[in-house]
Amino acid sequence: MSGPILSVRGLVKRFGGLVATDGVTIDVRPDEIHALIGPNGAGKTTLISQLVGELRHDAGTIELEGRDIGALPTARRIGLGLGRTFQITCLLPEYTVLDNVATGVQVRQGHSFRFWGNVRGETALRETALSFLETIGLAGRADEQVANLSHGEQKQLELAVALATEPRLLLLDEPMAGLGHSESRQMVALLMALKTKVSMLLVEHDMDAVFALADRISVLVYGRVIATGTADEIRDNADVRAAYLGEGDELC
Ligand SMILES: Nc1ncnc2c1ncn2[C@@H]1O[C@H](COP(=O)(O)OP(=O)(O)OP(=O)(O)O)[C@@H](O)[C@H]1O
């Protein structure tokens, strides 16, 4: 078996006296959806921010396909294959759906937000961007202004923009947030279909989605991973059940 896509060892982040991630060790294997769950304030977003380089860690290591990326700036990490979607929608609302995906393509090509150039380049860029929209089922909305999309379509578009950077590992920060039941089911189906194309670390409060998608689940509580295992192992874990007692999230 080949090594993990992502290997995190002993990651620590302190905010003054608060230890937000407290020696987190976790890995994501090739073609795996690894879900990270935990009560509010457990440190999930802090961990994602450390992985992408928006927050510097105080201790520990982060390796992407065996390469230590812990000291690299965010743009370099993206260039090496780290992709992410955001908890709060982060699209350019006044531009079209296609323009937004084109920004992802251009990031991959080493340009940042250059937008449309000469006609030949424009055609190639348009075709590449369209192919990502086809993958996520939004090609029919390519020329629509983003502001006119539903919340569910915007979440799908975020995914297309992230995919356009051609990541080896996709960090998904609450892709189901704010989605209705049928939109959530659509997103689950989409992520399931993408599984063979890209490995994913999924932060999500929607337990139906987590248990439907995840090959393995890690549970973070007060900055520490208290358990990692399959859905069945996590469901039966007494420490995990105790951590969720009284929380809004319900383990199914
Ligand atoms: N910039 C910051 N400065 C100080 N404390 C912070 C900062 N960011 C997060 N924290 C604290 O770190 C802890 C972990 O927060 P974090 O947002 O990572 O949790 P989370 O698991 O993502 O929560 P949620 O599920 O509610 O999004 C919390 O106690 C939070 O208040």
The ligand as a MOL file (V3000), in Angstrom:
LIG
                    3D

  0  0  0     0  0            999 V3000
M  V30 BEGIN CTAB
M  V30 COUNTS 31 33 0 0 0
M  V30 BEGIN ATOM
M  V30 1 N -8.0760 33.4080 16.4700 0
M  V30 2 C -8.4140 32.8860 17.6420 0
M  V30 3 N -8.0320 33.4820 18.7980 0
M  V30 4 C -8.3450 32.9500 19.9940 0
M  V30 5 N -9.0520 31.7990 20.1620 0
M  V30 6 C -9.4480 31.1810 19.0500 0
M  V30 7 C -9.1610 31.6640 17.7360 0
M  V30 8 N -9.6920 30.8090 16.8260 0
M  V30 9 C -10.2930 29.8420 17.5300 0
M  V30 10 N -10.1460 30.0360 18.8530 0
M  V30 11 C -10.6170 29.1610 19.9270 0
M  V30 12 O -10.0490 27.8750 19.6800 0
M  V30 13 C -10.9820 26.8460 19.9890 0
M  V30 14 C -11.2260 26.0000 18.7560 0
M  V30 15 O -11.9830 26.7670 17.8170 0
M  V30 16 P -12.3770 26.2120 16.3810 0
M  V30 17 O -13.0960 27.2970 15.6680 0
M  V30 18 O -11.1690 25.6570 15.7200 0
M  V30 19 O -13.3700 25.0280 16.7510 0
M  V30 20 P -14.3270 24.2040 15.7910 0
M  V30 21 O -14.1940 22.7790 16.2050 0
M  V30 22 O -14.0280 24.5310 14.3690 0
M  V30 23 O -15.7470 24.7700 16.1920 0
M  V30 24 P -17.1010 24.8540 15.3100 0
M  V30 25 O -17.5580 23.4460 15.1440 0
M  V30 26 O -18.0050 25.6510 16.1880 0
M  V30 27 O -16.7700 25.5480 14.0140 0
M  V30 28 C -12.2340 27.5610 20.5040 0
M  V30 29 O -12.1810 27.5790 21.9080 0
M  V30 30 C -12.1280 28.9440 19.9290 0
M  V30 31 O -12.7930 29.8910 20.7360 0
M  V30 END ATOM
M  V30 BEGIN BOND
M  V30 1 1 1 2
M  V30 2 1 2 3
M  V30 3 2 2 7
M  V30 4 2 3 4
M  V30 5 1 4 5
M  V30 6 2 5 6
M  V30 7 1 6 7
M  V30 8 1 6 10
M  V30 9 1 7 8
M  V30 10 2 8 9
M  V30 11 1 9 10
M  V30 12 1 10 11
M  V30 13 1 11 12
M  V30 14 1 11 30
M  V30 15 1 12 13
M  V30 16 1 13 14
M  V30 17 1 13 28
M  V30 18 1 14 15
M  V30 19 1 15 16
M  V30 20 2 16 17
M  V30 21 1 16 18
M  V30 22 1 16 19
M  V30 23 1 19 20
M  V30 24 2 20 21
M  V30 25 1 20 22
M  V30 26 1 20 23
M  V30 27 1 23 24
M  V30 28 2 24 25
M  V30 29 1 24 26
M  V30 30 1 24 27
M  V30 31 1 28 29
M  V30 32 1 28 30
M  V30 33 1 30 31
M  V30 END BOND
M  V30 END CTAB
M  END
